[in-house]
Amino acid sequence: MPPAIEIAGLAKTYPGAKGQPPKHALRGVDLVVPRGSFFGLLGPNGAGKSTLIGILAGLVLKSAGTARVWGIDLDADPIGLRRRIGVVPQELNLDPFFTPRETMEQQAALFGIPRRARRTMEILDAVGLADKADAYARSLSGGMRRRLLVAKAMVHAPPVLVLDEPTAGVDVDLREQLWRMVKGLNAAGTTIVLTTHYLEEAEALCDRIAIIGQGRLIAEKPTRELLAEVDDKSLSVTLDRDIAAVPPGLDRFEATLEAPRRLVLRYRAREARVEHALDALRAAGLGIVDLSTQEADLTAVFLRLTRAAA
């Protein structure tokens, strides 16, 4: 079985303005998204994520390379490829004078789906909008509009769903509702590709993550393996008395005094263990009342990799 998405040598170059060099949005990206995965596509602004999605959606013409979705080649069968992918854009591009039912029916017609085969109310019910089927889109809340965009992208039952910054500007409660719905789609077999600037979301949701920087793929691994590459840890300790400065002997742990009774020590798991830090604190004559440890998260991995690639 071919993967959900398979990209090889994908490049996009935009001509520069008068007297300016061309802009390379993508520089030979190779990427494979497995079927059934919840895949994170991350990168700083201008990294090339939107260009890549635009190429897959048929909105941007590539300069070089190949792209396949569900085994369908973009060059050989662009219409067939678009039938296998649904894209939820970041912008709320809905006609305010259409109801959700009308929006869905129009989208189904654009894909040539016969009336008898349309699943308008089934999809609206799945995204929690069945009771708003005949309300004008302008009357829907921001979260409801986001869900309607997901429903619109699912109208042709694509096996691959791309979510481009779906929770931008959405409050916490609506964000949770959206993710419950999307996780349900993934559990039912839909491959999800997510771009987001909320890295904690990507860490919690995605089983694989790719990071793009400067138009190049700089990392692509299962989320756990990616997190394991950065083994930075920190130890926060509450002391039994106030101190005015970091005692000598803690330089190895890059210790910082964040309050008169709170020290934070940093170390790499492959080079030291927590008991080594505790031994150093005792050797400095410090008594410990409480402590907590924290491992590197996806934000730390993202910053390290993108800064190294800049």
N, C-alpha and C positions, 0 to 999 in steps of 0.2 A: 504494500500500500504506500503510495507517495505521501510525503509529509503535507501538513496543512498549507504551509508556505515554504517555498524554496527559491532563494535569491542567489544569483552568482554574478560577481563582477558588476553589480548595479552602480551606474554612475549618472550624474546629472550635472551639467555645466550650463550656467546662465551667462549670456554675453555681458561683458562689462559695459558701463556707460562710456560715453565718448572719452577716449584717453585713459580709461581704466581697464585693468586686467579682468578676465572672466572670473566669475564666482563659481567655485566647485562646491555644490551643495552635497553631493555624494561622490565618494572616491573609491569605487570598486568594492562595494559592500557584498560580502558573502554571509548568508543567514539562512538557517533552517528552523522552522517552527513546527514541532511535532503535533500530530493530531491529538485533539483532546486536551491540550495543555492550556494553562492559564499563564500567558507569556507577557512579561513586562518589557517594554521598549523605552528605555530611559536615555536622557541626555540633556545638556543645558540648552537654553534657547539658541537657535541657529545651528544646532548640531546636525540637522538633516532628517529628523524624525518625520516632520510634516511632509517633506518632499517624498520620502519613502512611501508614506501612506497615500499621498496623492498619486503616485505612480501606480500603486496597486488598485486604487479606486478608478483609474482611467482619467484623472483630472490633470495629470502632469505627464508629459512625454519624456521618457528616459533618453539619455544620450548614449548609453552603452549598457551591456549586460543582459541578463535574462531574469524573468520573474514568472513563477508558476504558483497558482493557488489551487489546491486539491487536484494537482496533476495537470491542470489546464494552463497552457503556455500563453502569456500575455500577447505575444506577437502572432501566434497561430490562431488564437480564438479569443480576442479581447471581450466579446460579448459573453461568451461562456464563462470566462474568468469572473466578470462582474456579477454573474448570477450566483457565484459561490462565495461572495464576500459581501458583508454588510458593514458600512462605516457610520459610526455615530460621531458627527463632527463636534468640535468644541463650541462653535457658534450656535445659538438657538435660531436656526434658519427655518422657522415655521410661519405659514401664512396665518396671521391673527384672526382672519375672518373665516377660516376653515375649522370645522369640528374635528376631533380625533378620528371619528368614523370617516369623514370625508377625506382627511389627510391619508388615511390608510387605504381607502378605496382608490384614490388618485395614484398613490405609489404602486399599488398592485396593478393598475392599468398600465402604468409606464413599463412594468416588467412583463406585460402581456399575459398576466394571470387571468384565466377565465373566471367569471363571477362565481360559478359553482365551486371553484377550487380555492376561493379566497378564505382566509382565516381571520378576518378583521376582528370580530368580537372575541375570538379565542386568544389572540395576541394581546388585545387591550385588557382582557381579564388577567392575563399572565403578568402584566406590568402594573396592575392595580388601577386601571383607568376605565373599567367597564361602566362605572356609574357616571363617568364624565364623557361618554362617547358622543353626546350631542351638545356639549358645551363648546362655545367658541374658544379657540386656542388662547385668545388674548385674556380670557378669564382664568386660565390655569396658573397655578403657582410655578415658581422656577423649577422646583423639584418635579412637578408633574410634567412640565415641558421636557425636562431631561428624559423622563421615562417614555414620553411620547416619541422622542428621537430614537430611543432604543427600539421601540415597537416598530417604527417606520423602517429601521434598518433590518428588521427581522421579517418583513412582510413577504419576502420571497424565500424564506426558510434557508438562509445561507448557512453552510457548515462552519464558516469563519466569521467572527464578529470583531471588528476593530473599534475600540473606544478611545477617542482622542480627548484627553483631559475631561472626562465625563463629570467630575465632581468639582470643577472650578466654580467658585462662588456659591456652592450648595452648602446649606447648614448641616450640622453633624447628624441630626435625626434623618434627614432626607438622604444623606450620604449612606447611612446604614441601610436604609430601605433599598437604595439602588444596588448596593453590593450584595444584599441577600438575593435580589432578583437575578443578578448577573451570575452569582455562584450557582444558583439553581440551573441556569442555562448551561453552564459549564458541566455541572454534574450530569445533565441530560445528554452531553456529548458535543456541545458546541465548543469549538476552539476559540478562546478569547485572547486578543492582543490588546494590551493596555498601555497607553502613554499617560504619565502623570508626573506632576512636580511634588506630589505628596508621597515622599519615599517610604513613609511608614505603611502606606496603603500597599505599595508594590511588594514590600517585604512580607506583609501579612497574607497577601492574596496570591502572588505569583509563584509557580513552581520552577520557572526558569526566567532568567533576566538577561537582556542584552543591553549594553551601554554603548551609545554612539557619541563620538566627539570629533569635531572638525570634519564631519562627513565620512569618518572611518569607524568601523566596528572595533572597539577597544577591549571589549569583554563580552563573553556569552557563555553562561554556565548555569547549572541548577542553582537556585537561590542559596541553598545551604553551602555549597562549595564556594560560591562567590564570597559569602560572609566569612568563611573559614580562612580566606586568603589574608584578611586583615585581622590579626590576632591581638590588636590593641585592647588592653583592659585598664580599668581604673578602679582604685580602692579608695573609698571615702570613709574617713574615720572621725568619730567624735571623741575628743580628748577629755580627760578628767580635770583639766585646768587650762586657763588661758595661756597662750604663748604669743610672743611678739614677732617672732621670725621662724623660718624653717630651720630646724637644728642641722648642724653639720652631719654628714653621713647619709643623707637622703637624696643626694644629687643623682644617684643612679636611677632613682624612680621619678625624676622630674617633678618633685613634690612642690605643691603650691599651697599657701595658706589662704583659704577662702573666707575664714572667720577666725576669731581668736581661739576657738576650740575645734575648728574643722580643717583637717588636712586632706588633700587629694593627691594620691600617688598614682603614677601611670607606668605601665610596663608592658612588655610583649610576652605572651604566654609561652612562646618557644624559647625565650631567654631566661625567664624567671617564673617563680610560682608565688602564690599569695602568701605562703608561710615565710618566704624570703623577705617580703615587704614587712610582715608583722615582726620578724626578727630584727629588722633594721629600726623599726619604731621602738621596740623594747630596748635595743642597744642605745638609743638616743635618750632613754629615760622617760619615755612618754607612756602614760597610762591610757588605755582605750576603754571608753564607755559603750560605744556602739560602732558598727561598721556596715558597709554595703559595697558590693562590687557591681561593675557594669561592663558588659562586653561591647565591642564595636558593632554598630548597626549599619544598615544599608547606606545611611547618609555618609558615614565615615568612608565606606568603600567607594561610593560614588565620587566624593570629593577627591580622594587620593588618585583614582584612576583618571578622572577628567582633568585634573591639574597636571598630571604627568603627561597627558596627551596634548595639552595646550601648547 
